[in-house]
């Protein structure tokens, strides 16, 4: 199965951007990751089993490319998270606070939290995309939620004072 690149771009560019941003925490880098991911898909001569397989492949490639950028020497010119947060719009103040706290999590927790809650991936799908066991995904989700709960509790306790 092969779907036109333009069709996939229209459908998945925002998802890939969000995944890439959750890794590299930089809007410009996330844009580059999305573009590079679609270029790789477009030039790849591979048949996929289904659209879900294509989506998983796109997300895996985007995560890998974002990690490469995140750890690269040139990363020193990145835009701070606060600066990027000013360009985003959220439905509620709570949604903004939660997003900001998710972005502060360590990468391995941030990615699974993002995929689970923002991309609606199942544990099995995340395990396939991230190339780890389902139990590892469950552990990361549990630990990520715990860190998020503590951070949000502190945030909301500070607001009460």
matplotlib code that plots the C-alpha trace (Angstrom):
import matplotlib.pyplot as plt

x = [0.0, 1.2, -0.5, 0.4, 2.8, 0.5, -2.4, -0.3, 1.1, -2.4, -3.5, -0.4, 1.8, 0.4, 0.7, 4.3, 5.1, 3.7, 5.7, 8.9, 8.4, 8.0, 11.5, 13.5, 11.4, 12.0, 9.5, 12.0, 13.6, 10.2, 9.3, 12.6, 11.8, 8.4, 9.8, 12.6, 10.2, 7.9, 10.9, 12.1, 8.7, 8.4, 11.8, 11.3, 10.4, 8.5, 5.1, 3.2, 0.5, -2.0, -2.4, -1.8, 1.5, 2.4, 1.4, 3.5, 6.4, 6.1, 6.0, 9.0, 11.1, 10.0, 11.1, 14.4, 15.1, 14.1, 16.4, 19.2, 18.6, 18.1, 21.6, 23.4, 26.1, 24.0, 21.2, 22.7, 20.6, 17.2, 14.3, 13.4, 10.2, 8.7, 9.2, 7.5, 4.7, 3.7, 2.9, 0.5, -3.2, -4.9, -8.6, -8.1, -5.5, -5.3, -4.5, -1.6, -0.3, -0.5, 1.2, 4.0, 4.5, 4.5, 7.3, 9.4, 9.3, 12.4, 12.3, 11.4, 8.3, 7.4, 7.2, 4.9, 2.7, 2.4, 1.7, -0.9, -2.8, -2.3, -2.0, -4.3, -1.8, -2.4, 0.4, 0.9, 1.2, 3.7, 5.8, 6.0, 6.8, 9.4, 10.8, 10.5, 8.4, 4.8, 5.8, 8.4, 5.8, 3.5, 6.4, 7.2, 3.5, 3.2, 6.4, 5.5, 2.1, 3.5, 6.0, 3.3, 0.9, 3.6, 4.5, 0.8, 0.0, 2.9, 1.8, -1.8, -0.8, 1.2, -1.8, -3.9, -1.5]
y = [0.0, 3.5, 6.8, 10.1, 12.2, 15.2, 13.3, 12.1, 15.6, 17.1, 14.4, 13.9, 16.9, 18.4, 15.0, 14.6, 18.2, 17.6, 14.3, 16.0, 19.0, 16.7, 15.4, 18.4, 21.2, 23.6, 24.7, 25.2, 21.9, 20.2, 21.8, 20.4, 17.0, 16.9, 18.0, 15.5, 12.7, 13.4, 13.7, 10.3, 8.8, 10.4, 9.0, 5.6, 2.8, 0.7, -0.8, -0.7, -3.0, -0.4, 3.3, 2.5, 1.0, 4.2, 6.3, 4.3, 4.4, 8.2, 8.7, 6.4, 8.2, 11.6, 10.5, 9.3, 12.4, 14.6, 12.7, 13.2, 16.9, 17.0, 15.6, 17.4, 20.0, 22.6, 22.4, 25.3, 27.8, 26.5, 28.6, 28.2, 26.4, 29.5, 31.4, 28.7, 28.4, 32.0, 31.0, 28.2, 28.5, 26.3, 25.7, 26.2, 27.4, 23.9, 22.5, 24.9, 24.0, 20.3, 20.7, 22.7, 20.1, 17.3, 19.1, 19.2, 15.4, 13.4, 12.4, 8.7, 9.6, 12.6, 10.6, 7.9, 10.4, 12.4, 9.3, 7.9, 11.1, 13.3, 10.8, 8.1, 5.3, 2.0, 0.4, -2.2, 0.4, 2.5, -0.7, -1.3, 2.3, 2.8, -0.8, -1.6, -4.1, -3.5, -3.8, -1.1, 1.2, 0.5, 1.3, 4.5, 5.6, 4.8, 6.7, 9.6, 9.9, 9.9, 12.6, 14.6, 14.2, 15.4, 18.4, 19.4, 19.0, 21.4, 23.7, 23.8, 24.0, 27.1, 28.6, 28.1, 30.2]
z = [0.0, -0.9, -0.2, -1.9, 0.2, -0.1, 1.4, 4.3, 4.9, 5.1, 7.5, 9.8, 9.7, 12.9, 14.7, 13.5, 14.6, 18.1, 18.4, 17.1, 19.4, 22.4, 21.8, 20.6, 22.4, 19.5, 16.9, 14.1, 14.7, 14.8, 11.5, 10.0, 11.4, 9.8, 6.5, 6.5, 7.5, 4.6, 2.2, 3.4, 2.9, -0.6, -1.7, -0.1, -2.4, 0.2, 0.3, 3.6, 5.0, 5.9, 6.7, 10.4, 9.4, 7.4, 10.4, 12.8, 10.4, 10.1, 13.8, 14.4, 11.7, 13.2, 16.7, 15.5, 13.5, 16.4, 18.7, 16.2, 16.2, 20.0, 20.6, 17.7, 18.1, 16.4, 18.9, 20.9, 18.9, 20.0, 21.1, 24.8, 25.7, 27.3, 24.0, 22.0, 24.5, 23.8, 20.2, 21.2, 22.0, 24.5, 25.3, 29.0, 31.4, 32.8, 29.4, 29.0, 32.5, 31.7, 28.4, 29.9, 32.7, 30.1, 28.2, 31.4, 31.8, 30.9, 27.2, 27.7, 29.7, 27.7, 24.5, 25.8, 27.6, 24.3, 22.2, 24.7, 25.5, 22.5, 19.7, 21.1, 20.7, 22.4, 24.5, 21.9, 19.1, 21.2, 21.9, 18.1, 17.2, 20.0, 19.6, 23.3, 25.2, 26.2, 29.8, 29.3, 27.9, 30.9, 33.3, 31.5, 31.5, 35.2, 36.1, 33.7, 35.2, 38.7, 37.9, 36.2, 39.1, 41.5, 39.3, 38.8, 42.5, 43.3, 40.5, 41.8, 45.4, 44.6, 42.9, 46.1, 48.2]

ax = plt.figure().add_subplot(projection="3d")
ax.plot(x, y, z, "-o")
ax.set_aspect("equal")
plt.show()
